[in-house]
Amino acid sequence: MTTPSVGVSVLAPSITSQPANQSVPMGLSATYSVTASGTSPQYQWQRNGAAIAGATASSYTTPATTFADAGASFSVIVTNAAGSVTSSDASLTITARAPDAGDLRFQLVDAPATVSGWANAGIGLNTMLPGRSAFSYSPSVGTPLWFGSAGYCSVPPITNGVGCDWSYAVWPVAASVEAPATIYGADFFENFPADLVQPGAWGGMPMGDGLTPTSSSSVINSLDLEPASDLFAVSWLQALPSASREPASAFVMEQNTVSPAALPAAATQEGAAGRVITAVSVSDGQITYFAYAWQADPLTIYEAQVLQSSTANAPAAAAALASQGYIITAIGQADDSGDLLLVGTRVQGDSMPRPFQTAPGGAAESAWQQQGYAIVGVIVNLTQTNPYTYLFER
């Protein structure tokens, strides 16, 4: 005969941590969680007051969001044998569309390596790329080359291969995070065409097999042509092998040279063909740019806008582009006086404003990294006390 237990009490459920409001880019998921006390709590999540089938854990992750999800509310009922309690409602805000995972053309905005916050992955490195050198970081989150009023070459020019140094910053991330390699290289100007397909060493600096800026897994994200100094510099992102990446996820590069006046029309044409401009540079009064199609997404049509700005006004120009839904996909020198070119790209018709922030290097920069913002450019303005302005987008 079974003897009933005596003196066993059931503690009623209590919610000690309420679900928080969430704001996510369209196309990503939102996660809500609750902390509850009590004996053997059971959970049932609700959307707009209706039970969600199968959502019976202490946390709930939505499917990939659409604009129709904006304004939805989520709550959870916690029950056990002693009763039930309902959490407060938590809202869902949808912001501008997120690029697809693996699309390196958008400066890692909303990429797996950045969207969940990445400042704590490792200590960042702020350093210089000397002429005729190359450095590779894998896996990592790195900035494009920095641009601004200073320039990075000696005046008057030196042409022995040591007359320029370019700044950049890079952070290592955990190998478990889906992130690319970030590579920086500089060499003699006359070697530019050959180096784009060179898998070996630039300037005597080995980079390892396969690390070419024009491979199908690479996207060049900054470029500086300095013919007067007989040098050039380039940075690029290279996708690393990943179980989640389809074999068709290859990038197809276009390289063109146009007059400054023709660049806006060229950007429009590239977007209409499904290509994104990711790097621009002036050379002898002409603009050289790189644009990429992505075989994993051959149908999306883009709109592009090109702005020319002084260094001082460049952060405001970038903010104006973001307010119209553009991601900053390229920044480069526009002329020899320090003016900059900014290229913004958005999916056709997606004009919802994008979250955008600026910050100097240091603690403020780290704060935005931890909130899931990606660095889309760094502007150098030597007239400021702190000359470095980081541009962040989500």
HUFENBEL-V176486 format. One line per field, one symbol per residue. phi: phi as a letter, one per 20 degrees, with the letter a starting at -180 (. if undefined). Layout:
phi = ???
//
This chain:
phi = .eeffcmeddeffbedbefdgcccfgoeedcdbbdcdoelfdcbecdlndfegmecdfccdffgfcffegnfccbcddcbfeqbbdfffcecdddggeffgneffdlmflfgfcfencfefrffddbcdfgmbbbccbfaccefgecrffmccfcffddenceccdeacbcfcfffefbeedccbbaggfegffffdeeecdlndfdnfnedfdffddcfdabcecffelbbcbcbdcfegbfeefgffdddecdcccfgfefgffffffffendcfcbbbeblmddecdccecffbedfdddccdcdbfgfefgffffffffdneefdbcafeaeeofddcddcbfgnedfgegbbcbffoffffffgfenededrcddcfeefdfddeddcc
//
